[in-house]
Amino acid sequence: MPNRTIHKLADIRSAREFDHAVFTPKPRAKLETAYKRHPYTPNNWRASHEDSPWIARLFVGFSVGDVPTYNMMSLVKLVKRVRKAQTGKADSSFVYQKGIYTHHAGAEVIEDAAQVLLLNDPDSKVSKQGFIDQMLELAEVIRVDMQQEMVIVEIQKGGIVYETWGVDGDG
C-alpha cells in the first residue's frame, strides 16, 4: 500500500487547510443546464401519500431446484400475458438480481432472479383488494408456470410495505 497522509478532522487547523488537504476543485468547463423540463406537460401526475397508487413487488427465482431453467424473457412474456388479460395493459418493470434461496428440504441455492414491479394505474379505478387479488393471481401463475416453490408478493403504498404474501402450493 502506498504511503498516504490521512488527516483526522481534529488535526486540521482551519477550513482552508481542510479544503486544500482533501480536495481542491479546478473546474475547466462552464456548467450548463442540459435540459429544462416544461412546467405545463399535460401527462405529468403527482399524488400525495394518501392518494398514491398501490404498488406490488414480486420476487421470482429462475431455477427449478438447483437447476437454472428460466430467464428474464420467460418472466417478461408471462407477466405480459397475465397482465394483458387482467387489465388490458402489460405495464410493469423488471429488475434482474441474484438471490439465495433455501428450499423446504434445507438445500441452499444461489440463483438468477428478478423483481417485478407493478403499479395500480391511478386511472384504472381498481380497489386495493382488487389489485391485491390480481397480484396474487399473477404470483400463482408465475409459481406454477415457472415451477417455483414460492413467489413473494409485497404490497406497498408511498414506499411503505403494507402486506407481504408468500404464494406457495401448500394451500
C-alpha positions as CSV (number, residue, x, y, z in Angstrom):
1,M,0.0,0.0,0.0
2,P,1.5,3.4,-0.9
3,N,2.3,5.9,1.9
4,R,-0.7,8.2,2.5
5,T,-1.3,11.0,4.8
6,I,-4.7,10.6,6.5
7,H,-6.0,13.7,8.2
8,K,-8.3,13.5,11.2
9,L,-10.7,16.4,11.4
10,A,-9.2,17.4,14.7
11,D,-5.7,17.6,13.2
12,I,-6.7,20.2,10.7
13,R,-6.4,23.8,12.0
14,S,-8.6,25.7,9.5
15,A,-11.3,25.1,6.9
16,R,-8.9,26.4,4.3
17,E,-6.3,23.8,5.3
18,F,-9.0,21.1,5.2
19,D,-10.2,22.2,1.8
20,H,-6.6,22.1,0.5
21,A,-5.7,18.9,2.1
22,V,-8.7,16.9,0.9
23,F,-9.9,18.4,-2.4
24,T,-9.3,21.5,-4.4
25,P,-11.7,21.7,-7.4
26,K,-10.4,23.2,-10.6
27,P,-13.4,23.4,-13.0
28,R,-12.3,23.5,-16.6
29,A,-15.8,23.8,-18.2
30,K,-18.7,26.1,-17.9
31,L,-21.7,24.4,-16.1
32,E,-24.8,24.4,-18.2
33,T,-28.3,23.0,-17.8
34,A,-28.7,20.0,-20.0
35,Y,-32.5,20.4,-20.4
36,K,-35.3,22.3,-19.0
37,R,-38.5,20.5,-18.1
38,H,-41.5,22.2,-19.5
39,P,-43.8,23.1,-16.5
40,Y,-47.0,22.5,-18.4
41,T,-46.6,19.0,-19.7
42,P,-50.1,17.6,-19.5
43,N,-49.1,14.0,-18.9
44,N,-47.4,14.6,-15.6
45,W,-49.2,13.5,-12.4
46,R,-48.4,13.7,-8.8
47,A,-50.1,12.1,-5.8
48,S,-49.8,12.7,-2.1
49,H,-49.2,9.7,0.2
50,E,-52.9,9.3,0.8
51,D,-53.7,9.3,-3.0
52,S,-50.6,7.5,-4.2
53,P,-51.2,4.3,-6.1
54,W,-50.7,0.8,-4.7
55,I,-47.6,-0.9,-5.9
56,A,-46.7,-4.6,-5.9
57,R,-43.2,-6.1,-5.9
58,L,-42.9,-9.8,-6.7
59,F,-39.7,-11.8,-6.1
60,V,-39.2,-14.6,-8.6
61,G,-36.3,-17.1,-9.0
62,F,-35.2,-18.6,-12.3
63,S,-34.0,-22.0,-11.1
64,V,-36.1,-25.2,-10.6
65,G,-34.5,-26.8,-7.6
66,D,-30.8,-26.0,-8.2
67,V,-31.0,-26.2,-12.0
68,P,-31.1,-22.8,-13.9
69,T,-34.2,-23.2,-16.0
70,Y,-35.8,-19.8,-16.8
71,N,-34.6,-16.3,-17.7
72,M,-35.8,-12.7,-17.7
73,M,-37.6,-13.0,-21.0
74,S,-39.5,-16.1,-19.7
75,L,-40.8,-13.9,-16.9
76,V,-41.5,-10.9,-19.1
77,K,-43.6,-12.9,-21.5
78,L,-45.5,-14.5,-18.7
79,V,-46.2,-11.2,-16.9
80,K,-47.2,-9.6,-20.1
81,R,-49.7,-12.3,-20.9
82,V,-51.3,-12.3,-17.5
83,R,-51.5,-8.5,-17.1
84,K,-53.0,-8.1,-20.5
85,A,-55.7,-10.5,-19.6
86,Q,-56.3,-8.8,-16.2
87,T,-56.2,-5.1,-17.2
88,G,-55.6,-4.8,-21.0
89,K,-52.1,-3.4,-20.3
90,A,-48.8,-5.1,-19.6
91,D,-47.2,-2.1,-17.8
92,S,-44.5,-3.4,-15.5
93,S,-40.8,-3.1,-14.6
94,F,-38.3,-5.8,-14.1
95,V,-35.1,-5.8,-12.0
96,Y,-32.5,-8.5,-12.5
97,Q,-30.8,-9.8,-9.4
98,K,-29.0,-12.7,-7.8
99,G,-30.8,-14.5,-5.0
100,I,-30.1,-17.1,-2.3
101,Y,-33.0,-19.3,-1.6
102,T,-33.2,-22.1,1.0
103,H,-35.6,-24.9,-0.1
104,H,-38.0,-26.5,2.3
105,A,-35.7,-29.5,2.4
106,G,-32.8,-27.3,3.6
107,A,-30.7,-27.1,0.4
108,E,-29.4,-23.6,-0.3
109,V,-29.4,-22.4,-3.9
110,I,-27.8,-19.2,-5.4
111,E,-29.8,-18.4,-8.5
112,D,-30.6,-15.7,-11.0
113,A,-33.8,-14.0,-10.1
114,A,-35.9,-10.9,-10.6
115,Q,-38.2,-8.4,-9.0
116,V,-41.3,-7.4,-10.9
117,L,-42.7,-4.0,-10.1
118,L,-46.3,-3.2,-10.9
119,L,-48.3,0.0,-10.3
120,N,-52.0,0.0,-9.8
121,D,-52.8,2.6,-12.6
122,P,-54.5,5.6,-10.9
123,D,-56.9,5.7,-13.8
124,S,-57.9,2.1,-13.6
125,K,-60.3,2.5,-10.6
126,V,-59.2,-0.9,-9.3
127,S,-59.6,-1.1,-5.5
128,K,-56.8,-2.1,-3.2
129,Q,-58.3,-5.5,-2.7
130,G,-58.9,-5.9,-6.4
131,F,-55.2,-5.0,-7.0
132,I,-54.1,-7.5,-4.4
133,D,-56.2,-10.2,-5.9
134,Q,-54.7,-9.5,-9.3
135,M,-51.1,-9.7,-7.9
136,L,-51.8,-13.0,-6.0
137,E,-53.3,-14.4,-9.2
138,L,-50.2,-13.3,-11.1
139,A,-47.9,-14.8,-8.5
140,E,-49.7,-18.1,-8.6
141,V,-49.5,-18.2,-12.4
142,I,-45.7,-17.4,-12.2
143,R,-45.3,-20.1,-9.5
144,V,-47.0,-22.8,-11.5
145,D,-45.6,-21.9,-14.9
146,M,-42.1,-21.4,-13.7
147,Q,-42.2,-24.3,-11.3
148,Q,-41.3,-22.3,-8.2
149,E,-41.8,-23.4,-4.6
150,M,-42.8,-19.8,-3.7
151,V,-43.3,-16.3,-5.2
152,I,-43.1,-13.4,-2.7
153,V,-45.5,-10.5,-3.1
154,E,-45.2,-7.2,-1.3
155,I,-48.0,-4.6,-1.5
156,Q,-46.7,-1.0,-1.0
157,K,-48.1,2.5,-0.9
158,G,-45.9,5.5,-0.9
159,G,-42.8,3.3,-0.3
160,I,-44.3,1.7,2.8
161,V,-44.9,-2.1,2.7
162,Y,-48.4,-2.8,3.9
163,E,-48.7,-6.5,3.3
164,T,-46.4,-9.4,2.3
165,W,-47.5,-12.7,0.9
166,G,-45.7,-15.9,0.3
167,V,-47.6,-17.7,-2.6
168,D,-46.8,-21.4,-2.5
169,G,-48.5,-24.6,-3.4
170,D,-49.3,-25.7,0.1
171,G,-52.9,-24.5,0.1
